[in-house]
């Protein structure tokens, strides 16, 4: 870890902190106690792409064969606007993309169908709720047993769950109130 800087060159370049998202030009905000700047636009193309990448990732629903490039093509072709749209994709949708033939299109559709059978904790992880990784998702899935029960839980109830603190409890409840893209 860098603790201090002893020498700063006189010819150093001052880096200007960005104020707007490079993808959609929306205002960037910095949440309390965080270093990261965040885009305020829920419909930001970069945010949607990132949500989709996380949703299909190995740690989430593990939808094999659908990576960043495929997601980019699906978004550009307006076949996707949210993660749930993946489950409506057909073989023909994949065949319309560059690099897909019969076999690869069939495999992609099969992988999406397999994802429907993933355990609850993977679905919770796939949602991308701030502060909820795989381990917290496992605890939540065990405690609440269905996504519907988790959606209806209060912050106070979440605070009784071992491993869920105030910030995570707040973030989970706030997530359900956030408009879906």
C-alpha positions in Angstrom: 0.0 0.0 0.0 1.2 3.5 -0.8 1.4 5.4 2.5 2.9 8.7 1.3 4.6 10.4 -1.6 8.1 11.8 -0.8 8.9 13.3 -4.2 6.6 14.8 -6.8 8.2 15.9 -10.1 7.7 19.5 -11.0 6.6 18.6 -14.5 3.9 16.3 -13.3 0.6 16.3 -15.2 -2.5 17.2 -13.1 -5.2 14.7 -13.8 -8.6 16.3 -14.0 -11.4 14.4 -12.3 -14.2 13.5 -14.7 -17.6 15.0 -14.1 -19.6 13.2 -16.7 -19.9 9.5 -17.8 -17.8 8.8 -20.9 -20.6 6.5 -22.2 -23.7 8.6 -21.9 -22.5 12.0 -20.6 -24.7 11.8 -17.5 -23.4 13.4 -14.3 -21.1 11.3 -12.2 -21.5 11.1 -8.4 -19.4 9.9 -5.6 -21.3 8.1 -2.8 -20.2 8.7 0.8 -17.3 6.5 1.9 -16.5 5.5 -1.7 -13.7 6.4 -4.0 -15.5 5.4 -7.2 -17.4 7.8 -9.3 -20.8 6.4 -10.5 -23.0 7.3 -13.5 -26.5 8.5 -12.4 -28.2 7.2 -15.6 -29.9 3.8 -15.0 -30.2 3.4 -18.8 -26.5 4.1 -19.5 -25.3 1.7 -22.2 -22.1 1.0 -20.3 -24.1 0.2 -17.1 -26.5 -2.1 -18.9 -23.5 -3.9 -20.6 -21.8 -4.3 -17.2 -25.0 -5.6 -15.6 -25.4 -8.2 -18.4 -21.8 -9.2 -18.1 -22.2 -9.8 -14.4 -25.5 -11.6 -14.9 -24.0 -14.2 -17.3 -20.6 -14.5 -15.5 -19.2 -17.7 -14.0 -19.9 -16.5 -10.4 -23.5 -15.6 -11.2 -25.7 -17.6 -13.6 -22.7 -19.1 -15.5 -24.2 -18.7 -18.9 -21.5 -20.3 -21.0 -20.7 -18.9 -24.5 -22.2 -15.5 -23.9 -19.4 -13.1 -23.2 -18.8 -9.4 -23.7 -18.6 -9.5 -27.5 -21.8 -11.4 -27.9 -23.6 -9.1 -25.4 -22.4 -6.1 -27.3 -23.8 -7.6 -30.5 -27.1 -8.4 -28.8 -27.4 -4.9 -27.4 -26.5 -3.3 -30.8 -29.1 -5.5 -32.5 -31.6 -4.3 -29.8 -32.2 -8.0 -28.8 -31.5 -7.1 -25.2 -32.2 -4.2 -22.9 -32.1 -6.0 -19.5 -30.8 -9.3 -18.1 -34.2 -10.9 -18.2 -34.4 -10.4 -22.0 -31.8 -13.2 -22.3 -34.4 -15.8 -21.5 -36.5 -14.7 -24.6 -33.6 -15.2 -27.0 -34.0 -17.8 -29.7 -31.6 -19.7 -32.0 -32.5 -17.3 -34.8 -31.5 -14.3 -32.6 -28.0 -15.8 -32.3 -27.8 -16.8 -35.9 -28.4 -13.1 -36.8 -25.1 -12.3 -35.0 -21.6 -12.3 -36.5 -19.7 -15.6 -35.8 -22.7 -17.7 -34.9 -23.6 -20.9 -36.8 -26.3 -23.6 -36.0 -24.2 -25.4 -33.4 -23.0 -22.3 -31.5 -26.5 -20.8 -31.6 -28.0 -24.0 -30.2 -25.3 -24.1 -27.4 -26.1 -20.6 -26.4 -29.8 -21.2 -26.2 -29.1 -24.4 -24.2 -26.8 -22.6 -21.8 -29.5 -20.0 -21.2 -32.1 -22.7 -20.5 -29.6 -24.4 -18.1 -29.3 -21.1 -16.2 -33.0 -21.3 -15.3 -32.1 -24.3 -13.0 -29.3 -22.5 -11.1 -29.8 -22.4 -7.3 -31.3 -19.3 -5.7 -28.0 -17.9 -4.4 -26.7 -17.7 -8.0 -29.8 -15.7 -9.0 -29.3 -13.4 -6.0 -25.6 -13.0 -7.0 -26.6 -12.3 -10.6 -28.8 -9.4 -9.6 -25.7 -7.4 -8.8 -27.1 -5.9 -5.5 -24.4 -3.7 -4.0 -22.6 -5.4 -1.2 -24.1 -8.8 -2.0 -21.5 -11.3 -3.3 -21.6 -15.0 -3.6 -21.2 -15.7 0.2 -23.8 -13.2 1.3 -26.2 -14.5 -1.5 -25.8 -18.0 -0.1 -26.7 -16.8 3.4 -29.7 -14.9 2.1 -30.9 -17.9 0.0 -30.7 -20.2 3.0 -32.5 -17.7 5.2 -35.3 -16.6 2.8 -35.6 -19.7 0.5 -37.3 -17.7 -2.4 -36.6 -14.5 -4.2 -40.2 -13.3 -3.4 -39.5 -13.6 0.4 -36.2 -11.7 0.0 -38.0 -8.9 -2.0 -40.5 -8.5 0.8 -38.0 -8.4 3.7 -37.4 -5.3 5.8 -34.1 -3.8 6.7 -34.7 -4.8 10.3 -35.3 -8.4 9.3 -32.1 -8.4 7.2 -30.1 -7.1 10.2 -31.0 -10.3 12.1 -29.2 -12.3 9.4 -25.7 -13.3 10.4 -23.2 -11.6 8.1 -25.6 -8.8 6.9 -24.7 -5.4 8.3 -26.5 -2.0 8.1 -25.0 -0.9 4.8 -25.8 -4.2 3.0 -29.3 -4.4 4.5 -30.0 -0.8 3.3 -28.5 -1.6 -0.1 -30.7 -4.7 -0.5 -33.9 -2.8 0.3 -32.9 0.1 -1.9 -32.3 -2.3 -4.7 -35.9 -3.4 -4.8 -37.0 0.3 -5.0 -34.8 1.1 -8.0 -36.6 1.2 -11.3 -35.8 -1.7 -13.6 -34.0 -0.7 -16.8 
